[in-house]
Amino acid sequence: MAAKWRELADKLAEQIRDGVDYPPGAHLPQIRELVEAGEGSKATVHKAYTALEAEGLVTSLRGVGTIVRAQTPLKRLGVDRYDKAKWRDGDEVAFIADRVASGRPYKRGEQTQSVSLTEATEAIAAAHGLSVGAPVYARARLVKEGEQPTHTLTSYYRPEHVEGTRLVDPTPGPAGRGGGFRVLYDAGYEIDHMKEHLFARVPTSDEVKLLKLPTGEPVVELHRTTYTADGTVVEFAVGVHAASRFAWEYDFQVPDSARSEDQ
């Protein structure tokens, strides 16, 4: 026979997965409420809630309570999110492209930002071909889905590429129509290709707080280097994504370099 806390955890997990009593974003009852309802002692209910959090079904936030997590992750498009028709000819910045592909609502204000002039670290300097310590603009964004943070993204630019543009304007939200890539395009720097490097890691304590991560959840770090057709690097970006909140999707043409060499 299962322990009392396990029985309670399984009962709540079934209700969460059904999505009727406890849909995504709903608050579970306070521990004392379940104790008063006869579901077990305070220790039993607390252990059940801890199990639900470890299983990724809920997130416990100090001062807020225990909240049911969304079970369907966002599609984080690979190649298609950068389609020029979205940002050059339309108004669909990258994070909005992901929401549209996922069938999820969005508000432009769900992206906040801060801009600062800072010194290039070794990674930033290497990407841009600069000396360590050279001045670069950092445009840092926190992206949320409703009240739930999904990821951070900080783009680093050479001053001569972006000074006088909206990319150094700290106004919250995307950098105008079409976002940052449209700003670069209007400044004469049309993006042509990019390189992305992904890896999973344990989050820092600051990232746990900022992204409101449940205990034990890793993050996926993204390094993106964006080039013009002549090979000029116009952006180096670092993103930190809550691992469970995204499903990464890539659809691309398979290279056939051998056939190209024969022609």
N, C-alpha and C positions, 0 to 999 in steps of 0.2 A: 504494500500500500504506500502510495506516495506521501511525502511529508505535507503537512498542512499548507506551508508556504508555496510548495510546488503546485498543489491543487488550485490554490488561488491564482497563482501566476498563469497557469494553463487556462483557467476560466476567463481571466481578463484578456489574455492573448487571443482567444477565440472571438471575444467581443470586439477587440480592436481590428482583427482581420475581417470580420463581417462588415465593419464600417458603419454600423447602424447606431449603436449606443455610443461608440467612441470613434468618430471619424477623425481624419488627420486634422491636427490643430486643437482637438478637444482636450480639456483638462480631466485627468482621472480624479476621483474623489480624494479628499484629503485623508491621510492615514487614520485620523481619529474618527472620521465618518464611517470607514469600513469596520473599525473596531466596534463602534457603537451599533453597527448593523449585524454584528455577530460573525464577521468573516475571519476573526482570529485576533490574537494579541497584537500590540504595537510592533513587536519584533517580527511577528509572522508577516504582517502586511508590509513592513519595511523590506524584509527579505524578498518578498514577491516583487515589489517594485524594483528592487535592485536587479533581480533576474530579468525583468522586462527591459530594463535599460541596457543590460549586457547583451541582450538578444536584438537590440536595435529597434525595438518597437516604441519606446518612449524616450524622452529627454527630461531630466530633472533639473530645473533651474531655481537657484536660490531666490526666494522672494516672489517667485512666479508659480511654482508647482510642478507637477508631472504632466507633460504634454505629449500627446500622441504624435508620432512622426509620420510624415508622408511616406508611403511604402513604394510609390512609383518614382524612381529618380528622373531627373531632367535628362533629356538627350543633350549631350554636349557634342554638337556636330564638329567634325574634323575639317574637311576641305570645304564643304558646302556653306559653312557659316561665314566664309570670307568671299563668297561670290560677289563680284563687283556690281552685279545688278541690284544687290541688296543695299549697299551703302553708297555707291556712286550715282546710281539712277533712282534709288528709292531712299527710304529713311529707316532701314532696318539694321541697326548696329548689331554687333555680334551676339551680345547677351540676349537681345530681343529675338534674334534668329533662332536661338536655342529654345526660347519659350514658345515661339510659333510652331516649331517642329514638334514640340512636346504637347501641343494643344493646351497650353497653360496660359492664364491671363498674366498681364504684366502692367507695370506703371513705369514711366520713364524715370520717375524719382526713386525707383528701387536701386539705382546706382548713385552712390555718393562719391565725392572725390575731394582730394586735397592736392595742391601743386606746390612744389618747393624746388629751389635750386640747391643741388647737393653735390657731393664729390663722388666720382666714379669708383666703385669697388673693383676688385680684380676681374670679376665676371663681366661687369658692365663695360669696363675698359677693353677687355678682350673682344667683346662682341662688336663694339664701335670702332675698334682700332685706335683707342686713345691711351694716354698715360694714366696710370692709377692716380686718383686725386683730381683729375680734370673735371671742370664743371659740367654737369648734366642736369636737365630738368627731370624730376620724378613726378609722374602723375599717378597717384595712388587711388584706387577705387575699392569700395566695399559694395558687393552686390547682394541683394536680398531677394527672397521670394516671399512677399508679404513682410512679416516680421522676422522670418528665418534667414539668417545669412547663409549664402551658398558658397561664396568664394571671394578672395581678394585678387586684384590684378594691379600691378604697378608697372607702368611703361616708362622707359628711360630714353630721352631724346638729346641729341646734340643741340645746344642753344641756337646755332646758326640755321637749323632746320625749322625751328618752331617759334622763335621769338616774334612777337607781334601777332600770333595766331590764337585761336580759341583753345589750343592745347595747353596754354599756360594761364588760362582763365579759370580760377577756382570755383566758378559757379557750379552748384550741384547738378548732377545729371550728365548725360552724354554731351560731347563737345559739339552741340549743334546738329543740324541735319546730316545724317550719315555717319556721325561719330568721328573718331580720330583719323581713320583712313581717308575720309572725305576731306578733312582739313589738310592732310598731307597732299592729297591729290590737287586741291585748289592752290596749294603753295608750290606746285610743280614737281612733287615727288609721288608719282604714281607707283603703288606697290605692285610688284611683279611676282615674287615668290617668297616663301618663308620656310623656316626650319623650326620644328618643335621637338623638344626633348622632355619626356615625362618620366617621373619616378615617384614611388610611394615612400613615405617616411612617417616617423612618429612626430606629431605636432609639438610645437613649443607651448609653454604654459600660456603665453600671450595669445597664441592662435586658438587654443582651446576656449579662452574667454571670448575672443572676438567673433569666432565662428559658432560659438555655443555648441561645442562638440560633446557628444556623450562619452563616457568613460571608455577608453580603449579604441576609439575610432581613429584610423590613420588619415593622413591627408595625401593628396596627389599634387605634386609640385610640377608646374609647367614652366619651361623656358622657351620663349618664342623670339626668334630673330627674323625681322622683316626687311626685305631688300627691294630696291628698284631694279629695273631691267639691266642697268649697268653695274650691278653689284653693290651699290651704296646701301649701307645699313641705315635705315631711317627710324627703327624702333627696336629696342630690346626689352622684353616684358617678362616679368616673373609673376605667375599666378599660384595661389594656394587654394585648393579645392577640397571641401569636405568629401571624403571618398564615397560615402553612401548616397550623396545627393546628386550624383551624375552617372550616366551611362555613356561612355565615350563611343562615338560612332564615326567610322571612316568608310567612304565609298570613293574609290579612285581607280584610274586606269592602271593596269599592271604593265610595268615597263618591259620592253623586249629589246635590250641593248644589242644583243647579238644580231638581230634582224637589221637594226639601224646601221650596224657596221658593215653589213653585206651590201647595202644599197649605195 
